[in-house]
């Protein structure tokens, strides 16, 4: 019983998958933030162009 518990504590096989998941989530948040910022700036630019054309 004690040896199986020690094996459980030493098992790190799932740690890498969790780390990759966290890195993927962080990259997703960065991409979403960048798209929102660029999207709003681009929308403002197109609105200015439309106003100048009319």
Secondary structure, 3 states (H helix, E strand, C coil): CHHHHHHHHHCCCCHHHHHHHHHHHHHHHHHHHHHHHHHHHHHHHHHHHHHHHC
